[in-house]
């Protein structure tokens, strides 16, 4: 596993994982072969100009929001080399959202830990610009950040330490509707989907039966983790009034009077 250094341009430029980390979501296509039928590297199969071009032939415009200037520079170098255009840069969420609304980029890259909450910024961008995919940048594969990013509407979640030469192709795939998720995080997504599916089963409570919605399950899970109404509101990107409404409905369905009783009931389930 080679480690490449492309100058002092930030942690994104250090390769500490195999380049095949993202291959699961970007399989080789049938026509991606040479004259002898052997598969070609996707980076070689596309010219630098084609990778950075949109469907209309114009360069793909990208907004980069990251708290580290060196990382923003590293991304800029990697993308502009392949025909992309960095239309805006931001170091905090306020600027990121404002610039996204003003510039209307083709794609946004947002640091999860950027000042002001990158996930909240992603939620605002995807809500205001639904046709603009957002890809999160993270320093680790934190399960909570990963799943919260997807709930906020992100189309991808990239760990910063990966091959910068693959970044243009990864983003190109996102622009045509594919997801950019490292293999190491796929198990979290599978577990989440399985958990939601299992929860569709009817809960037996004495002689009664109750069925909670997916959102009610999410709220109940967070209550069991000890989160307050305000924290649940921030985590799920819903108002506090909506959280209280979900809690009240859940308590009614479970036939209990308070949150503590609901949590105790679920622990004994």
C-alpha positions in Angstrom: 0.0 0.0 0.0 1.9 3.1 -1.3 1.8 6.4 0.4 2.0 9.3 -2.0 2.8 12.9 -1.2 1.8 15.6 -3.7 3.4 18.6 -1.9 2.5 20.2 1.4 -1.2 20.7 0.6 -2.9 19.2 3.6 -4.0 15.8 5.0 -6.2 15.1 2.0 -3.1 14.6 -0.1 -1.7 11.8 2.0 -2.8 8.3 0.8 -3.1 5.9 3.7 -5.7 3.6 2.3 -5.8 1.4 -0.8 -7.1 3.2 -3.9 -9.8 0.5 -4.2 -11.5 1.8 -1.0 -14.3 3.3 -3.0 -14.5 0.6 -5.8 -17.6 -1.0 -4.2 -19.8 1.9 -5.3 -18.0 2.5 -8.6 -17.7 -0.9 -10.4 -15.9 -1.1 -13.8 -18.2 -0.6 -16.7 -18.4 -3.0 -19.7 -16.8 -0.6 -22.1 -14.0 0.4 -19.8 -11.5 -2.0 -21.4 -8.6 -1.7 -23.8 -8.4 -3.3 -27.2 -7.4 -6.6 -25.8 -10.4 -6.7 -23.4 -8.5 -5.9 -20.3 -10.0 -3.4 -17.8 -8.5 0.0 -17.8 -8.2 2.3 -14.8 -11.1 4.7 -14.9 -8.8 7.6 -14.5 -7.0 6.6 -17.8 -10.3 5.8 -19.5 -11.5 9.4 -19.2 -9.4 12.4 -20.4 -8.7 15.0 -17.8 -11.1 17.4 -19.6 -13.9 14.9 -19.7 -13.8 14.2 -16.0 -14.3 17.9 -15.1 -16.9 18.6 -17.7 -20.6 18.7 -17.1 -23.2 17.3 -19.6 -23.3 20.7 -21.3 -19.6 20.7 -21.9 -19.0 23.4 -19.3 -16.5 22.8 -16.4 -18.1 21.4 -13.2 -18.3 24.1 -10.6 -17.5 23.0 -7.0 -17.8 24.7 -3.7 -15.3 23.6 -1.0 -16.0 24.3 2.6 -13.3 23.1 5.1 -11.8 24.5 8.2 -8.2 23.9 7.0 -6.8 26.2 4.3 -4.3 23.5 3.4 -7.0 21.0 2.8 -9.0 23.4 0.6 -5.8 24.0 -1.4 -5.2 20.3 -1.7 -8.7 19.7 -3.1 -8.4 22.7 -5.4 -5.1 21.3 -6.9 -6.6 17.8 -7.3 -9.8 19.0 -9.0 -8.5 21.8 -11.2 -5.9 19.4 -12.6 -8.8 17.5 -14.1 -10.9 20.4 -15.4 -13.1 21.2 -12.4 -13.5 24.8 -11.3 -13.6 25.8 -7.6 -16.2 28.5 -7.7 -16.1 29.3 -4.0 -14.3 28.4 -0.7 -15.5 28.7 2.8 -14.1 28.1 6.3 -17.4 28.2 8.2 -21.0 27.1 7.7 -22.4 30.6 7.4 -20.2 31.4 4.5 -20.6 28.0 3.0 -24.4 28.3 2.9 -24.4 31.9 1.7 -21.9 31.1 -1.1 -23.8 28.0 -2.1 -27.0 30.0 -2.5 -25.2 32.7 -4.4 -23.0 30.6 -6.7 -25.3 27.6 -7.1 -22.4 25.2 -7.7 -22.8 21.8 -9.4 -21.5 20.1 -6.2 -20.5 21.0 -2.7 -17.8 19.5 -0.5 -18.4 20.2 3.1 -16.2 19.4 6.1 -18.2 17.6 8.8 -16.4 19.4 11.6 -16.3 22.9 10.0 -17.1 25.7 12.4 -20.8 25.9 12.8 -21.7 22.2 12.2 -21.1 20.9 8.7 -24.0 18.5 8.8 -26.4 21.3 9.5 -24.9 23.3 6.6 -25.4 20.2 4.4 -29.0 20.0 5.4 -29.6 23.7 4.6 -27.9 23.4 1.2 -29.7 20.2 0.2 -33.0 21.7 1.2 -32.4 25.0 -0.7 -30.6 23.4 -3.7 -32.1 19.9 -4.1 -30.3 19.4 -7.4 -26.9 20.1 -5.9 -25.3 17.0 -4.4 -23.3 17.5 -1.2 -20.4 15.3 -0.3 -19.1 15.3 3.3 -15.4 15.3 4.2 -14.4 13.7 7.5 -11.3 12.8 9.4 -12.8 9.5 10.7 -15.5 7.0 10.0 -17.6 8.1 13.0 -20.9 6.2 12.8 -23.0 9.0 14.1 -21.6 11.6 11.8 -21.9 9.3 8.8 -25.6 8.4 9.4 -26.5 12.0 10.3 -24.8 13.2 7.1 -27.0 10.8 5.0 -30.1 11.9 6.9 -29.2 15.5 6.1 -29.2 14.6 2.4 -25.5 14.1 1.7 -24.7 12.0 -1.4 -21.4 10.9 -0.1 -19.1 10.7 2.9 -15.3 10.7 2.2 -12.5 10.1 4.7 -9.9 12.7 3.9 -7.0 10.3 3.8 -7.5 8.8 0.4 -5.9 9.0 -3.1 -6.5 12.6 -4.3 -6.1 11.4 -7.9 -9.4 9.4 -7.5 -11.3 12.4 -6.1 -12.3 13.8 -9.6 -13.7 10.5 -10.7 -15.5 9.9 -7.4 -17.2 13.3 -7.7 -18.1 12.7 -11.3 -19.9 9.5 -10.3 -21.8 11.4 -7.6 -22.9 13.9 -10.2 -24.6 11.1 -12.2 -26.5 9.9 -9.2 -24.2 7.4 -7.5 -23.3 7.3 -3.8 -19.7 7.8 -2.6 -19.3 5.7 0.5 -16.2 3.9 1.7 -16.4 0.2 2.1 -15.5 0.5 5.8 -18.7 2.4 6.4 -21.1 0.3 4.4 -21.7 -2.0 7.4 -23.1 0.9 9.4 -25.6 1.6 6.6 -26.6 -2.0 6.4 -27.1 -2.2 10.1 -29.2 0.9 10.1 -31.5 -0.4 7.4 -31.8 -3.8 9.0 -32.6 -2.1 12.3 -35.3 0.0 10.7 -36.8 -3.0 9.0 -36.9 -5.0 12.2 -38.7 -2.2 13.9 -41.7 -2.4 11.6 -42.8 -5.4 13.6 -45.7 -4.8 15.9 -44.7 -4.4 19.6 -46.8 -6.4 22.0 -47.6 -4.6 25.2 -49.6 -6.9 27.5 -52.8 -7.5 25.6 -52.3 -4.6 23.3 -50.2 -4.0 20.2 -48.5 -0.9 19.1 -46.6 0.2 16.0 -44.1 3.0 16.0 -43.1 5.0 12.9 -39.5 5.1 11.8 -39.2 8.7 13.1 -40.7 7.7 16.5 -38.2 4.9 16.7 -35.4 7.4 16.0 -36.6 9.7 18.8 -37.0 6.8 21.2 -33.5 5.6 20.5 -32.1 9.0 21.2 -34.1 9.2 24.4 -32.5 6.0 25.5 -29.1 7.5 24.8 -29.9 10.2 27.2 -30.4 13.1 24.7 -32.5 16.1 25.6 -35.3 17.5 23.4 -32.9 20.2 22.2 -30.2 17.6 21.4 -32.7 15.4 19.5 -33.9 18.4 17.6 -30.4 19.2 16.4 -29.5 15.6 15.6 -32.6 15.0 13.5 -32.9 18.5 12.0 -36.4 19.0 13.3 -37.9 21.6 15.6 -38.2 21.1 19.4 -42.0 21.2 19.1 -41.9 18.3 16.6 -39.7 16.3 18.9 -42.1 16.9 21.8 -45.0 15.9 19.5 -43.2 12.6 18.5 -42.5 11.9 22.2 -46.1 12.5 23.2 -47.4 10.2 20.4 -44.9 7.5 21.3 -45.8 7.6 25.0 -49.5 7.3 24.1 -48.9 4.3 21.8 -46.8 2.6 24.5 -49.3 3.4 27.2 -46.9 5.1 29.6 -47.0 8.5 31.2 -43.4 9.7 30.9 -40.1 9.2 29.1 -38.4 7.3 31.9 -41.2 4.7 31.7 -40.8 4.4 28.0 -37.1 3.9 28.2 -37.5 1.3 31.0 -40.1 -0.6 28.9 -37.7 -0.7 25.9 -34.8 -1.9 28.1 -37.0 -4.8 29.3 -38.3 -5.7 25.9 
